[in-house]
């Protein structure tokens, strides 16, 4: 046998007994072209990260034990052409040794440097000038951006597994990036720049893989970081935007002019001195002009007002979590300018403790409070926070606001001014005056309705624009549960119907008016039969004193839900105090019934609530009832005076009969039928008011028909009473 043939057989036998070496091919042009950056250095960086993932994370178990399409894709990118035969022929130690050899070769060839895509590197450098990121922080953020963009890297990291927690995430990612776990833990801790700025958060409640545990500021952030950004503020698009110009002026805020001056002075100083932790909280009912107030402040200070967006560019709502992160991220981006931040509808942040639960496994509530408190103490840009209600705000938050006040509805004079400007040249004065009397007419309601009406007016419509204006306003008032504006001409003209001379009261109403005018306070309870003028007396007092009249019936305040009635009562007194209105409760016996006779706990609680409010109320409060005997004795002692409103005297009945006939233009037989009217008992001013209302449907042409209507009204009353006799009767 040829000696060379024998040697060849011997070599083949030896090779057949030795396991094959792990072969690795170079990156191909096709592989590189599929990447964000086609440079070979960047491709090798990805290879090194992926190889480290296989070596130092739980992904190694999948690599060693299983075969899948994903694994095949990963190995193809790594150039491991014979990995299956190698794994089958070698143990785990041999596999690790072979992979580490490749790791050392690749790291040496790259000079132990990390090469990111050129565009991402440039944008990270620009971003670091704003947010002050270290080299390691840029590395971590760059890796997470690529985790969301490079499919092959994401597939490789998916092999780490699901159900990661923060500890396992740090433990897995640290060796991939060549960092010590302690170092990466600091880079991703709650106090780190990446987390505090809002660039990165963890979603540990997500059961997905590593990619889905990393919550970048916005899905658009990744694509924006891949583009040429001349202005890095562009990466905030959809998160923060410049607020639109306001349309209200200083004159529209005369009712809070001191607040306006205080806020402007404070923010002007804060902007000049670059103070941190400057926050103003404005809360109040919808439509009172809170947002417009913030815009006016920025305008008069010459500032840019950046608003935290409530919706993204697609029009979809942004979660409370992301909005709060947007606020934090905006701080360094606009810190060099003359800028104020507006955060509208902030109650969704301060009310919802669970929203940050994903950022903390141990104590979500404690983490939330700490997170919010730190923001309120350290925000670089002065911020105006707007809320409709602060009932659920933690007191710890409220204490951190430098200024906190409630924006109330503007008074009648302010409402009339707003209405005149909004409806100028379209609606007449009478309609505007009627609308201004409604305390529920807000600046926002005026603005929206005026916009609609102006559009209608441009089309040269034949519609009565005064009626359309009232309809638009009343539709909204009805939805709000507020009293509608009267549509009839009498209400618009505001003709006075009340005359103290036609009121049978056991005290002089003009004298009471003088006393209230001097003292500015008073608590009266008016009692007597229906129609005797109790409610109208309250309106007359308010008008004579130049005060808004805030009136509530029992149905406005009572509620079937426990505690809600007490809340409604407290809100009514609060609103009266804020608007400096005369407050009147009709049917007050529904609230102040005898506690000793009640077995219902809620009744006792309700009485206690209203008594507490009466004691602390510094304005004018009037209660009226038809059933004085049902009122709690302790409640009666709270009132300065108890005024009885009784049926008309015969003399009052005659005078009011003559006045009514005169208004109906009836002249004949008035004296004759007037004598008969004097004999009627139980007449009230309300009966005569009813006659005038009837005249809109059934015309009264004679004094006799007026008398017949009055006689019918008295005959229908359950209580007949009796006319005082002789000289006791008032003349």
Buried (B, 14 or more C-beta within 10 A) or exposed (E): EEEEEEEEEEEEEEEEEEEEEBEBEEBEEEBBEEBBBBEBBBBBBBBBBBBBBBBBBBBBBBBBEEEEEBBEBBBBBBBBBBBEEBBEEBEEEBBBEBBEEBBEEBBEEBEEEBBBBEBBBBBBEBBBEBBEBEEBBBBBBBBBBBBBBBEBBBBBBBBBBEEBEBEBBBBBBBBBBBBEBEBBBBBBBBEBBBBBBBBBBBEBEBEEBBBBBBBBBBEBBBEBBBEEBEEBBEBBBBBBEEBEEBEBEEEBBBBBEEBBEBBBEBBBEBBEEEBBBBBBBBBBBEBBBBBBBBBBBBBEBEBBBBBBBEEBEEEEEBEBBBBBBBBBBBBBBBEEEEBBBBBBBBBBBBBBBEBBBBBBBEEBEEBBBBBBBBBBEEBBBBBBBBBBEBEEBBEEBBEBBBBBBBBBBBBBEBBBBBBBBBBEEBBEEBBBBBBBBBBBBBBBBBBBBBEEBBEBBEEEEEEEBBEBBBBBBBEBBEEBEBBBBBBEEEEBEEEEBBBBEBBBBEEEBEEBBEBBEEEEEBBBBBBBBEBBBBBBBBBBBBBBBEBBBBBBBBEBBBBEEEEEBBBBBBEBBBBBBBBBBBBBBBBBBBBBBBBEEBEEEBBBBBBBBBBBBBEEBEBBBBBBBBEBEBBBEBBBEBBBEBBBBBBBBBEBBBBBBBBBBEEBEBEEEBEEBBEBBBEBBBBBBBBBBBBBEBBEEEEBEBBBBBBBBBBEBBEEBEEEEEBEEEEEEEE
